[in-house]
Amino acid sequence: MVIAFGASSARALLVSTQPAWSGWVRADMPTEVAIRVVGDRGGLLTLTLTDRSISYTHQTNLEPNVEFVWRVHLSPPSEEPLQLRAQLDEEPGIEQEITFRRHLAPSPLVAVVADQPIPLDGVQATTIHVAGDSLPFHGSSFAAMDLILIHRDSLKGLARQQLFALQQHAVQCGRIVIVGFPPAAMARFADFAGCGGRFLVAAETVANLDTRVASLLEAPVPQLPSPGSLHALLDTNGMARQIPPLVVFFTIYLCVLLIAVRSQRAPVYFISASTAATLIGLVAWTMSPEYIDRVTWTEMENRAGVARFSSILRVVGNGDRVTIDIPVNAGPLQALQPMNLMFVSGHNGDGAANVSFDTRLFSQHEFVASGVTTMPVPLIVEHSGDVPRITNTGTGKSPPALLAWNGLKYSVPPLTPDEEWRPSSEHEPWGTSRAEQLFRQRAMHDTTALLLEYPSSSQSQADATRSYLMVRP
């Protein structure tokens, strides 16, 4: 925790920071920091957190003697300390550093959240004991831990947002062990768990707890598609949309050049005409908007209502500054290439609302994000006898879908509400589209699975949006 006071006692600012997990981080996992500010007078408070080329900014009207809390959702932090600056109006700012404890060992990282020690002597892992108030408020920040063991008393003391974040982690198939809860009391919590609740364990006592934890750590957690797999689904024609301004430029330039040569005027005219053509071409370039392509892959179980997703976004620049909105239910947007980013948080101070960055003409910038979303499932797949049964549980006509059953492919036609469909004995050959090949790969270990594709959304900020939903029984 870092505490800082302003230079003038009459206008003092008290700033304290609390990293999640008592400062423990993983090199490739997001985290968060709670920044608390109290002042004896009000004013415009500007908070800036900098991590190398990435900055996070938030402004708010600070009330006198009222604590303001800004929870910053961070991309995986660098090895260097983060730089925090707090400034009230035009007063001199307060600058501090925030450091983390990085877990580099190959052993799993287990967090124990309990008021009393819980022995895990038989577990081959790095175990840290943390207080309940250091648990994150964002679901993706829980991914820094390979397993979370929490006692019922500590669970009751969590804030509502922390409980919701823990549920999001359960949707992401995170390993969670809750001690002191009878299995029957876990039913409501288990309804939100992904992967069929296989990684959510209730233990009434600590007896044989180390054995159960060790067994849970050995079970591999199914991962969503990697950035490389999602990259293959991006629009390959995105760059082509930036070509027309280039054609305009060279057409005008060549026309002016031919006119200048045929007219045989003075060199001054030739130079000025060429310069004018260049300026016209540059105007045509800058008037071309940036091109944004987004692909989202979502997976869920039948009737769960809550799903986990992973998305990739590519921006083809036009030389201007680009601002991208970040969904509230998504984790921090992570750039796949090193670049300067500026995150600006929303009015509630609970996380980043958008990210801005500069582009060059035809430059490509790619980002990935993952999170949890609630959505109705238009189709469910169930085993009925020897063949699966597909049912439209929605209120409208379902989109076409693909069924993977025992490694074979079947096309599911659009179904009306409550209509059922079963595959025939004749299957179809697998196609060569990248989405279909990814579905085939991910359904390889499933007896039955469905894939639905949704078209572009008019409400999306992207020029091209494709969303895929994979449903398992």
Secondary structure, 3 states (H helix, E strand, C coil): CCEEECCCHHHCEEEEEEEHHHHEECCCCCEEEEEEEEECCCEEEEEEEEECCEEEEEEEEECCCCCEEEEEEECCCCCCCEEEEEEECCCCCEEEEECCEECCCCCCEEEEECCCCCCCCCCCCEEEECCHHHCCCCHHHHHHCCEEEEEHHHHHCCCHHHHHHHHHHHHCCCCEEEECCCHHHHHHHHCCCCHHHCCEEEECCCCCHHHHHHHHHHCCCCCCCCHHHHHCCCCCCCHHHHHHHHHHHHHHHHHHHHHHHHHCCCHHHHHHHHHHHHHHHHHHHHHCCCEEEEEEEEEEECCCCEEEEEEEEEEEEECCEEEEECCCCECCCEECCCCCEEEEECCCCCCEEEEEEECCEEEEEEEEEEEEEECCCCEEEEEECCEEEEEECCCCCCCCEEEEECCEEEEECCCCCCCEECCCCCCECCCCCHHHHHHHHHCCCCCEEEEEEECCCCCCCCCEEEEEEEEEC
